[in-house]
Amino acid sequence: MGVTEALRGEVTVRNLAKSFTLNGQRLNVLRGMDLDVRGGEVLAIVGASGSGKTTLLRVLAGLEAPDSGEVRIDGAPVHGVGTERAVIFQEPRLLPWLTVLGNVAFGLEVRGTPRDEAERRARRHIRLVGLDDFADAWPRQLSGGMAQRVGIARALAVQPEILLLDEPLGALDAMTKITMQEELTRIWREEKVTMILVTHDLEEAIFLADRVLVLSKERGGRPRLIDVDLPRPRDRNEARFVAMRRHLMAEFGLH
């Protein structure tokens, strides 16, 4: 029996380990990790610097190979990058010689999509991120928030099942970040993709995620999963939101 539509974008991690060698010493960044991500959910990954957040995301993306263990997408083992996954980094990494439309269509054309079809799909996703009037603009003409919207549109245009985001809003100012968090929630609702997000911002994790994966301060420590049982849309000033923020802060010894 094939994987049903409702299950697309499921991620299974079993006994995952990843280490690096620094100055001749072996550092166990991830060790014996098990994780199940439901299709269509938003999972936020938080933790201190060096806890393995970005390493885990890169392994899920197929950009890094684990030392041991396995990652499966919809039951199939992951070996390298795949078309069912798309990655959004902190910097949008737009091609400066292409317009907004050209940047969003680029990934489609590389995959062999005919130009007319690539442009049609690119325009749809440019509309989705609210940049209809900027399709012919050049990257140098965009603000940081607008450039990140283009990066999101480019990733979504290839119709991934899983969107992997590595601190995509970390470089934005506070007001733009809040706007983009609301936009990501809207896009997730409309596109019905699985989203796995690395962030240092605990409030952002609560606002966006269904669950939060807390990685230990100690490398290779036991991770903890916390449910964010709050209705959407979420109000940052609502008592339960504030209580959840305090709970997450306590996980890191903060008050």
Beta strands, then each sheet from edge to edge (+ up, - down):
strand 1: 11-22
strand 2: 25-37
strand 3: 42-47
strand 4: 68-73
strand 5: 76-77
strand 6: 85-88
strand 7: 162-166
strand 8: 194-198
strand 9: 211-215
strand 10: 224-227
sheet 1: 2+ 1- 4+ 5-
sheet 2: 6+ 7+ 8+ 3+ 9+ 10-
end
